[in-house]
């Protein structure tokens, strides 16, 4: 039987009438049933159950973040450079290091040619832009339609002659930068970075300090808001930049800086480095191939061997 002090007389009267109509058996209180308290499971079992219910993506990220510091430390110990290297007024933490060739017992400074980097960059910004970094393809379309520069619609929209070095240089030229600066400031700054980077590798008369500063300016832009210690890691794109293009720019910049300690005189000609000359050499040998197919290294060696024999005779 349950009632409260707040009940009015009518409600209490109804309760009294209902009690009078019940038998003695019905008025007996219900027997209390003792319930056995179940012992809680061990914390280890509860944790295992919770972990097993986590998605694999989360588990992979947790394990990778736990192992990452050790892997980075091991990679830095195998690098020929200090983890933090002072370059000019800046202190750099290297993105990459040259590969060590066991056969020659020397480091191999390999990187993509600057010509390929700038032509691929032209195709990317004119075709898709880099929206994640505030780079819109409409900026170059606007410049092409304005007819104030040598950049034309066919260069931007139709992307004619994709491997043309002159068109790629015009895409990031000073005139294009000035034309888009008022309406597209981010794109104008990007033009400046790419143009100055290309000039650092191709323009004569620049000091080594000026070339390095131009490279580092582009490197700083590439690494903005990039965290390689977060998981899941980046895939085909790094903040909207294609992974191949990102690594191409980064390795080109860093290899050219890392090369200085390995040069006896302390300096080198930047135009002497690259793969374009070797590609031209292979192309000339391909013209000599009667089959008109691809040229293998063995085929080139045979041509060189027979050419030396003919000169000696």
N, C-alpha and C positions, 0 to 999 in steps of 0.2 A: 504494500500500500504506500502510495506516494502522494504528498500534497505539499503546498507551499503557503507561507503566511500571506502572500500577496493575493491569494485567491479571494474572490468576493463570496458573499453568502449563498448566492445561487449555485455557484460551482461546488462549494463545500456541501450544500444540501444534496446535490446530485451524487456526489461521492458517497455520502452517508446512505442514501437509498440503495445504491448499487451494492454496498457492503451488507445491507440487511437482506438482500435477496440471495446472497451467496450462502452456501453451506459451510460447515466447519472445515471440511476437507479442502474446500477451495480457498479458505482464508489462511491455510498453513503456508508459511514462507517456503520459497523454493530452496532446496538444498544446494549449498555451494559445492561446486565441482573444482577440485584442485587441479590446476594445469601444471604439468611439468615444464619447467623452463628449459628450452633447448640451449645447450652450450654453444657460444659463437665459434665459428671456424677460425683456424689459425690465420694470422695476418699474412703469412707466406702464401697460403692457399688463395686468400682473397686477392692478393696482388697478382698472382699468376693468372687468375681468372680474368682480372681486369685487363692485363697485358694481352692475353690471347684474344680479347675482343677488339683490340685496336686494329685499324686498317694497316695493311703492309706498307703503304706509303709513309705513314707516320712512324712505324717501326724502323724503316730504312733511314729516315731522316734522323731519328734519335741515335741510332748506331753510328751513322756517318759523322754526326756532330761530336760524338764521343771519341771517335778514332782520328778525326781531322787534325787536332793539335800535334799528335805524335807524327802523323804523316808529313805535316808541314815542317816540323823540326828536322826530320830525316832528310827531306828534300833540300832544306837550307844548308845542312851540313855537307851534302854532296856538291853544292854549288861552289864554283871557284870565286864567287864574290861574297862580300859580307852581307848579312841579312838587310842591314840599312847602310846604303852607300851614299856618300855625299857627292853630288854632281852640281858644281857651281854653288849656288845659294840654296839648293834644294837637297832634301834627304829622301832617297828613293828606296822603296821596298819593291824588289824585282818581281815582275809578273812571270818571267821565264828566264832560263839560262841555256847556254849553248850545249849541244849534245857532245858527249865525250866519245871519240872514236878509239876503240881498243886497238885496232889494227895499226893506226898511225901514232897512237899515244898522244893525241892532240885534240883540242876542241874544234868542233865544226860549226862555224858561224853561217848558218843557212837562214834565208828569209825570202819572202816574195819580192819581186821586182816592183819598184815604185810606179812604173808605167801601168802594170796590171791593177795595182791598188786603186789608182785614180780613175781608170776606165770603169772598173767594177763599181766604184763609189758613184760615178756619174749615172750609171744605169739604175742603181738602187734609189737615189734621190729623185730622179726624173720619173721613174716608173711607180714607185710606192711611197717615197718619202720615208721618214723615220718618225712617225707620230708620237712614239713613246718619249722621244727626246725633243719634241716640239719642232721637228723639221717636216714641212709640208711640201709636197711636189708642186702645189699651186704657185709657189714662189717662182720657180723656173718657168712655168707656163706663163705667168704674168710678165716676166722679163722678155720671153720670146715674142709675145703678142704686142709688146710695146714698140718693137722695132728700133730700140735705142742702142742695141748692141749687135754683135755678130751672131749671137745665139738665135736660132730660128726654130720654128715650130717642128720642123722635121727632125731637129736635133733632140728635142725634148719629148715630143709626143710619139713620133714614129721611131725614135732611137736609131736613126740610120748610122751605119758605120760604127758599131759598138766598140771596136777596138782602136778607134782613132785617138791618138794622143793629143792632136791639136784641138779636136772638139771637146775632149775632156778638160783641157786647160782653159778653153773658153767658157765652159760650164761654171768654173770656179774663178773666173777672172775678176780683176779689180772693177771693170765696168759693170759686170753682172752684180757684184756685191753692192756697188753704189746705187744701182737702179732699184734693188729690192730692199734697201736698208730701211726706208721709211715705213713700208707696210709689213715687211717680214724681217725684223731685226735678228731673230734667232738664226734664220737661214743665211743672212748676210754674214754673221759671225762665223758660221760653219764654212762658208765660202772662203773667208779669210784664213781659217785654220788649215784647210786642205791646200789652198794655193801656197801659203807660206811653207807648209810641209814639203810640197813638191819642189819649190824653189830651193829649199835647204839641201835637197839631194841632186839638183840639176843646175842651179844658178851658179856661175863662177863669181869669185870675188868676195864671197861671204866668209867671215871668220868662223873658226870652229865653235866658238862660244855662241855666236848668232845662230848657227845651224842647230846646235844642241837646244837652245832656248825655244826655237820653233818646233822642234820635235816634241819637247816636253809639254808645250802648250796643247798640242793635239792629244798627247797621252793623258794629260789631266782631264780633258773633255771626255775622252773615252771611258775613263774610270769613275766618272761622276755617278754617284748612287749605285755603284756596282759592289756587291759583296759576294766574294767567292767562298765564304765560309758558311753561307746559308744553304739549307737543303729543303726540298729537292733542288739540285743544282740547275744551272741554266742549260737549255737544250740547244735548238738550232739558232736561237736569237738571244742576244744579251742586251736587254733594254731596247729591243727593236732593231738592233744592229745584227746582221747575219754573223754567225759565229766565225766563219772563215774570214770574213772581212775584218772583224774585230781582232782576231789573232794575227792576221796579216799585217795590220797597222802596228800592233803592239810589238810583235817580234822584229819588224823592220826598224822601229824606233830604238828598241833596247839593244839589238845586236850591233847597230852602228855606234852606240855609246859604249857598249861593252868591249868593242874591238880596240879602243885606244890603248889600253895597257899591253896589248899583244903586238903592237906595231913598234918596231925598234926605234924609228925616228920620232915616235909620239904623235904622228899625224898621218893622214892618208887622203887621197882624192876620192870624194864621195861618188863621183860619176864612174869610178873604176869598179864599183861594187854593184852586182846585179846579175840577173839571169838572162837579160835580153840579148846580150852578145852571144851567149851559148845557144840560145834559140835560133838566132840568125845563122850560126855555124851549122846547126843541124838542118836548117831549112836549105842552105846551099848544098849540103850533101844529099838532101832528098831530091833536089833538082837533078843530081847526077844518077839517081837510082833509075835504072831502065824500067823497072816494074811500076814505078810511081806509087809504091806503097810506103808504109812507115819505115823509118831507118832505125836499126838496132845499134847498140854500142859495138857489138862484134863486127857489124858491117863497116862501121866507121874505122875501127882499128885495122881491118883488112885494107881499106882504101889508103890509110896513112902508111901502112907497111909497104904496099906495092908502090906507092908514090916515092917513098924513100929509096926503095930498090932501083926504081927507074932513074932517080937523080944520081944515085951512086954509080950506075952503069954508064 
